[in-house]
Amino acid sequence: MDMEELLAKISNRGMVGYMREAATCYAAGAYRGGIVFSYIALFDDMRAKLAQLGTINKVAHAVHLEVEKRANDQDVFETFMADRLKKEGLLTAAEHTARYQTIWKMFSN
């Protein structure tokens, strides 16, 4: 599967630009840039989904408020968010691991 096919499978269209840039960085040997863009896409997507879930789920809403406070305060929130979602049962252990592995799958082709 080529990169465009992988990018076409991304359901959140807001992530495509980040992932395209990540792939471009990776192809140019700018591995750190590729990782940074992938990380941004991954956690922006998780924040967006958490915000949506928070409208119908009280636990998700509480986590969302904590994450947004950290993000707005320029604090590190990514690991906190993933770990808290797993702890609250909103993210399974498999999903928790898969979110991180998604980045590497993009670069293994």
N, CA and C of each residue as an Amber inpcrd file, in Angstrom:
protein
   327
   0.8540000  -1.1660000   0.0000000   0.0000000   0.0000000   0.0000000
   0.9090000   1.2400000   0.0000000   0.6150000   2.1780000  -0.8900000
   1.4500000   3.3830000  -0.9410000   0.9250000   4.4420000   0.0290000
   1.6790000   5.5070000   0.1750000   1.3600000   6.5360000   1.1630000
  -0.0010000   7.1880000   0.8950000  -0.3250000   7.4740000  -0.3570000
  -1.6140000   8.1130000  -0.6620000  -2.7820000   7.2150000  -0.2830000
  -2.6310000   5.9150000  -0.4540000  -3.6880000   4.9860000  -0.0460000
  -3.8650000   4.9970000   1.4710000  -2.7500000   5.0430000   2.1910000
  -2.8350000   5.1190000   3.6490000  -3.4780000   6.4300000   4.0870000
  -3.0920000   7.5300000   3.4580000  -3.6660000   8.8300000   3.8080000
  -5.1650000   8.8710000   3.5160000  -5.5850000   8.2060000   2.4560000
  -7.0100000   8.1740000   2.0910000  -7.8400000   7.4180000   3.1240000
  -7.2200000   6.5520000   3.9000000  -7.9390000   5.7770000   4.9090000
  -8.1570000   6.5470000   6.2140000  -7.5380000   7.7070000   6.3450000
  -7.6810000   8.4910000   7.5690000  -9.0660000   9.1290000   7.5840000
  -9.8520000   8.8060000   8.6030000 -11.2300000   9.2990000   8.6630000
 -11.3230000  10.7640000   9.0730000 -10.4220000  11.2240000   9.9100000
 -10.4150000  12.6180000  10.3410000  -9.6200000  13.4220000   9.3170000
 -10.3160000  14.1400000   8.4530000  -9.6520000  14.8620000   7.3580000
  -8.6810000  15.9270000   7.8740000  -8.8810000  16.4010000   9.1040000
  -7.9730000  17.3720000   9.6830000  -6.5900000  16.8030000   9.9500000
  -6.5060000  15.4990000  10.0590000  -5.2160000  14.8360000  10.3080000
  -4.4000000  14.6250000   9.0440000  -5.0390000  14.6200000   7.9100000
  -4.3570000  14.2600000   6.6670000  -3.1730000  15.1810000   6.3760000
  -3.3570000  16.4680000   6.5620000  -2.2700000  17.4090000   6.3010000
  -1.0730000  17.1390000   7.1850000  -1.3220000  16.8890000   8.4710000
  -0.2280000  16.5740000   9.3870000   0.4810000  15.2870000   8.9650000
  -0.3070000  14.2760000   8.6150000   0.3000000  12.9980000   8.2560000
   1.0170000  13.0680000   6.9070000   0.5100000  13.8750000   5.9870000
   1.2080000  14.0600000   4.7140000   2.5550000  14.7400000   4.9780000
   2.5580000  15.7560000   5.8270000   3.7940000  16.4480000   6.1780000
   4.7560000  15.5040000   6.9070000   4.2170000  14.6640000   7.7640000
   5.0450000  13.6810000   8.4670000   5.7160000  12.7380000   7.4730000
   4.9540000  12.2740000   6.5050000   5.5160000  11.3710000   5.4920000
   6.5700000  12.0720000   4.6490000   6.3310000  13.3310000   4.3170000
   7.3020000  14.1070000   3.5510000   8.6000000  14.2680000   4.3350000
   8.4690000  14.5790000   5.6030000   9.6490000  14.7130000   6.4650000
  10.4220000  13.4030000   6.5150000   9.7010000  12.3240000   6.7120000
  10.3350000  11.0110000   6.8100000  11.0790000  10.6700000   5.5190000
  10.4300000  10.9090000   4.3770000  11.0500000  10.6050000   3.0860000
  12.3040000  11.4400000   2.8470000  12.3290000  12.6430000   3.4220000
  13.4820000  13.5350000   3.2540000  14.5690000  13.2620000   4.2980000
  14.3330000  12.2940000   5.1680000  15.3130000  11.9810000   6.2000000
  15.1760000  12.8390000   7.4470000  14.1450000  13.6590000   7.5050000
  13.8960000  14.5050000   8.6790000  13.0050000  13.7240000   9.6400000
  13.5780000  12.6910000  10.2430000  12.8050000  11.7540000  11.0520000
  12.1470000  12.4190000  12.2550000  12.8550000  13.3050000  12.8980000
  12.2870000  13.9910000  14.0620000  11.0410000  14.7750000  13.6600000
  11.0970000  15.4640000  12.5230000   9.9360000  16.2030000  12.0310000
   8.7730000  15.2720000  11.7520000   9.0630000  14.1050000  11.1720000
   8.0220000  13.1260000  10.9010000   7.3350000  12.6550000  12.1640000
   8.1340000  12.4300000  13.1910000   7.5770000  11.9930000  14.4670000
   6.7390000  13.1040000  15.0880000   7.2320000  14.3290000  15.0480000
   6.5020000  15.4500000  15.6450000   5.1460000  15.6470000  14.9680000
   5.1160000  15.6590000  13.6340000   3.8450000  15.8420000  12.9270000
   2.8820000  14.6870000  13.1980000   3.4030000  13.4730000  13.2750000
   2.5540000  12.3160000  13.5730000   1.9630000  12.4140000  14.9650000
   2.7730000  12.8230000  15.9020000   2.3520000  12.9650000  17.2900000
   1.2610000  14.0230000  17.4110000   1.4450000  15.1410000  16.7210000
   0.4390000  16.2080000  16.7390000  -0.8890000  15.6780000  16.1830000
  -0.8300000  14.9820000  15.0570000  -2.0430000  14.4440000  14.4440000
  -2.7420000  13.4670000  15.3820000  -1.9860000  12.5740000  15.9600000
  -2.5400000  11.5610000  16.8470000  -3.2850000  12.1980000  18.0180000
  -2.6400000  13.1350000  18.6930000  -3.2490000  13.6910000  19.8960000
  -4.2950000  14.7630000  19.6070000  -4.1900000  15.4570000  18.4860000
  -5.2810000  16.3580000  18.0870000  -6.5470000  15.5540000  17.8100000
  -6.3730000  14.4160000  17.1700000  -7.5190000  13.5440000  16.8850000
  -8.1300000  13.0190000  18.1790000  -7.2990000  12.5960000  19.1040000
  -7.8130000  12.1020000  20.3840000  -8.5540000  13.2030000  21.1490000
  -8.0150000  14.4240000  21.1380000  -8.6850000  15.5370000  21.8270000
 -10.0470000  15.8240000  21.2000000 -10.1140000  15.8110000  19.8810000
 -11.3780000  16.0830000  19.1940000 -12.4220000  15.0100000  19.5320000
 -11.9940000  13.7660000  19.5330000 -12.9180000  12.6780000  19.8530000
 -13.3450000  12.7330000  21.3120000 -12.4380000  13.0850000  22.1910000
 -12.7660000  13.2170000  23.6080000 -13.7820000  14.3390000  23.8180000
 -13.6150000  15.4400000  23.1210000 -14.5700000  16.5560000  23.2360000
 -15.9610000  16.1080000  22.8150000 -16.0460000  15.3570000  21.7200000
 -17.3450000  14.8650000  21.2600000 -17.9530000  13.8980000  22.2650000
 -17.1510000  12.9660000  22.7500000 -17.6440000  11.9930000  23.7200000
 -18.0740000  12.6780000  25.0130000 -17.3810000  13.7530000  25.3680000
 -17.6990000  14.4920000  26.5830000 -19.0780000  15.1180000  26.5870000
 -19.6760000  15.2470000  25.4210000 -21.0360000  15.8190000  25.3600000
 -22.1020000  14.8300000  25.8180000 -21.7500000  13.5420000  25.8680000
 -22.7350000  12.5250000  26.2520000 -22.2580000  11.6230000  27.3940000
 -21.0380000  11.8280000  27.8630000 -20.4700000  10.9600000  28.8870000
 -19.8020000  11.8240000  29.9460000 -20.2600000  11.7110000  31.1880000
 -19.7570000  12.5660000  32.2680000 -18.2710000  12.3410000  32.5580000
 -17.8420000  11.0910000  32.5300000 -16.4310000  10.7990000  32.7950000
 -15.5670000  11.4060000  31.6960000 -15.9740000  11.2280000  30.4480000
 -15.2260000  11.8040000  29.3240000 -15.1970000  13.3230000  29.4210000
 -16.3050000  13.9050000  29.8570000 -16.3610000  15.3540000  30.0080000
 -15.3430000  15.8320000  31.0520000 -15.2650000  15.1280000  32.1660000
 -14.3120000  15.5000000  33.2150000 -12.8710000  15.3740000  32.7140000
 -12.5830000  14.3030000  32.0040000 -11.2330000  14.1140000  31.4420000
 -10.9500000  15.2190000  30.4290000 -11.9280000  15.5040000  29.5900000
 -11.7770000  16.5570000  28.5740000 -11.4280000  17.8970000  29.2340000
 -12.1330000  18.2430000  30.2990000 -11.8570000  19.5080000  30.9860000
 -10.4300000  19.5460000  31.5280000  -9.9700000  18.4260000  32.0910000
  -8.6040000  18.3550000  32.6160000  -7.5790000  18.4830000  31.4930000
  -7.8400000  17.7970000  30.3870000  -6.9230000  17.8490000  29.2390000
  -6.8580000  19.2600000  28.6680000  -8.0140000  19.8840000  28.4890000
  -8.0270000  21.2330000  27.9180000  -7.3460000  22.2390000  28.8290000
  -7.5050000  22.0790000  30.1380000  -6.8240000  22.9750000  31.0710000
  -5.3160000  22.8290000  30.9160000  -4.8410000  21.6040000  30.8630000
  -3.4040000  21.3730000  30.6840000  -2.9230000  21.9460000  29.3520000
  -3.6750000  21.6980000  28.2980000  -3.2820000  22.1910000  26.9710000
  -3.2570000  23.7240000  26.9480000  -4.2770000  24.3380000  27.5050000
  -4.3480000  25.8030000  27.5320000  -3.2640000  26.4260000  28.3960000
  -2.8300000  25.6940000  29.4230000  -1.7480000  26.1680000  30.2910000
  -0.3670000  25.8400000  29.7090000  -0.3590000  25.2820000  28.4940000
   0.8830000  24.8740000  27.8180000   1.6190000  23.7770000  28.5890000
   0.8690000  22.9820000  29.3440000   1.4280000  21.8380000  30.0510000
   1.3840000  20.6230000  29.1310000   2.2190000  19.6630000  29.4130000
   2.1940000  18.4020000  28.6720000   0.9050000  17.6720000  29.0530000
   0.1370000  17.2750000  28.0490000  -1.1520000  16.6270000  28.3310000
  -1.3050000  15.2850000  27.6440000  -0.4700000  14.9830000  26.6800000
  -0.6920000  13.8260000  25.8170000  -0.6770000  12.4970000  26.5760000
   0.3700000  12.2280000  27.3040000   0.4460000  10.9710000  28.0410000
  -0.6240000  10.9260000  29.1250000  -0.8280000  12.0570000  29.7860000
  -1.8880000  12.1440000  30.7990000  -3.2200000  11.7380000  30.1810000
  -3.5410000  12.2940000  29.0020000  -4.8210000  12.0170000  28.3620000
  -4.9550000  10.5320000  28.0260000  -3.9660000   9.9640000  27.3700000
  -4.0480000   8.5550000  26.9730000  -4.1480000   7.6510000  28.1940000
  -3.3330000   7.9290000  29.1990000  -3.3520000   7.0960000  30.3980000
  -4.6590000   7.2400000  31.1740000  -5.1750000   8.4410000  31.2450000
  -6.4370000   8.6830000  31.9690000  -7.6090000   8.0230000  31.2430000
  -7.6160000   8.0980000  29.9070000  -8.6720000   7.4340000  29.1430000
  -8.6390000   5.9300000  29.3650000  -7.4340000   5.3780000  29.4090000
  -7.3020000   3.9410000  29.6740000  -7.7920000   3.6210000  31.0860000
  -7.3750000   4.4050000  32.0700000  -7.7680000   4.1870000  33.4680000
  -9.2790000   4.2390000  33.6400000  -9.9300000   5.1620000  32.9470000
 -11.3850000   5.3330000  33.0780000 -12.1780000   4.3590000  32.2140000
 -11.4730000   3.4870000  31.4780000 -12.1520000   2.5100000  30.6430000
 -12.6840000   3.0720000  29.3360000 -12.2440000   4.2740000  28.9760000
 -12.6710000   4.8910000  27.7200000 -11.7450000   4.5270000  26.5620000
 -10.6350000   3.9050000  26.8890000  -9.6680000   3.4380000  25.9010000
  -9.1740000   2.0920000  26.4110000  -9.3170000   1.0530000  25.6130000
  -8.8430000  -0.2590000  26.0510000  -7.3220000  -0.2920000  26.0160000
  -6.7600000  -1.2940000  26.6500000  -5.3010000  -1.4500000  26.6270000
  -4.8150000  -1.6110000  25.1880000  -5.5620000  -2.3520000  24.3920000
  -5.1800000  -2.5560000  22.9890000  -5.2370000  -1.2460000  22.2100000
  -6.2840000  -0.4530000  22.4390000  -6.3950000   0.8440000  21.7680000
  -5.2930000   1.7870000  22.2300000  -4.9860000   1.7400000  23.5070000
  -3.9330000   2.5730000  24.0800000  -2.6150000   2.2940000  23.3580000
  -2.3000000   1.0280000  23.1910000  -1.0730000   0.6400000  22.4970000
  -1.1690000   0.9540000  21.0060000  -2.3110000   0.6860000  20.4050000
  -2.4840000   0.8820000  18.9650000  -2.3350000   2.3420000  18.5630000
  -2.7660000   3.2760000  19.3960000  -2.6570000   4.7000000  19.0630000
  -1.2010000   5.0710000  18.8120000  -0.3210000   4.5410000  19.6270000
   1.0930000   4.8500000  19.4610000   1.6830000   4.1010000  18.2610000
   1.2060000   2.8890000  18.0220000   1.7400000   2.0960000  16.9200000
   1.2850000   2.5980000  15.5580000   0.1810000   3.3410000  15.5120000
  -0.3190000   3.8840000  14.2530000   0.7360000   4.7360000  13.5650000
   1.4370000   5.5270000  14.3410000   2.4810000   6.3900000  13.7830000
   3.5220000   5.5440000  13.0580000   3.9680000   4.4970000  13.6910000
   5.0510000   3.7070000  13.1230000   4.5950000   2.9340000  11.8910000
   3.3310000   2.5580000  11.8290000   2.8210000   1.8640000  10.6560000
   2.9390000   2.7290000   9.4130000   2.6740000   4.0170000   9.5730000
   2.7690000   4.9430000   8.4300000   4.1850000   4.9380000   7.8410000
   5.1790000   4.7530000   8.6850000   6.5690000   4.8540000   8.2270000
   7.2040000   3.5360000   7.8660000   6.5080000   2.4360000   8.0820000
   7.1190000   1.1290000   7.8300000   7.0200000   0.6980000   6.3710000
   6.2870000   1.4310000   5.5690000   6.1150000   1.0570000   4.1510000
   7.1370000   1.7220000   3.2720000
